[in-house]
Amino acid sequence: MGLNDRKSNTHTFRKAFFGYERSQVEREFCKLKEDIRSYIEEIDKLRDEQLELSDKLEQYKSIEEENLKLKEELKRYKAIEEAMQQCLMLAQQTSDEIKNSAAEKAQGIISEAEKSAQKIINDANLEANKIKMAYETAKNEIYSFKAKSESLLQAQLDIIKQLAP
């Protein structure tokens, strides 16, 4: 029962011989004393609750601060991840460009080598034909020389046979 619930402000005591009736005043003081004790207990309980709630509030604030830090860290990691993905894409593009450039250069080198090889083959064929023609010419000249020499020797033999009796 609260102080306001009781009508202690308007309570009137009956008058006795030397003042108020003592038993009635003592009863009222006991009730007031009990009410005050009850209020003190309630205040203590509310203070404990307030401390507990303050502790919880501090914990929640601490958790909220940690949550904010984690969100910022997550945001930072996502930015790093995005930057890394962009780097990977750029590296892939650069790699593809290098591969394509190398393939083009290799194709150019192969094409140039094929042209050079074909020229060497053509030059070799021309040289072989020249050598073959020179061989044929030399062979024909030798054959012609041999035929002329044989003819000359035969003519000399015939002359020697005619001169000899």
HELIX and SHEET records of a PDB file:
HELIX    1   1 ARG A   22  LEU A  163  1                                 142    
SHEET    1   A 2 LYS A  15  ALA A  16  0                                        
SHEET    2   A 2 GLY A  19  TYR A  20 -1                                        
END                                                                             
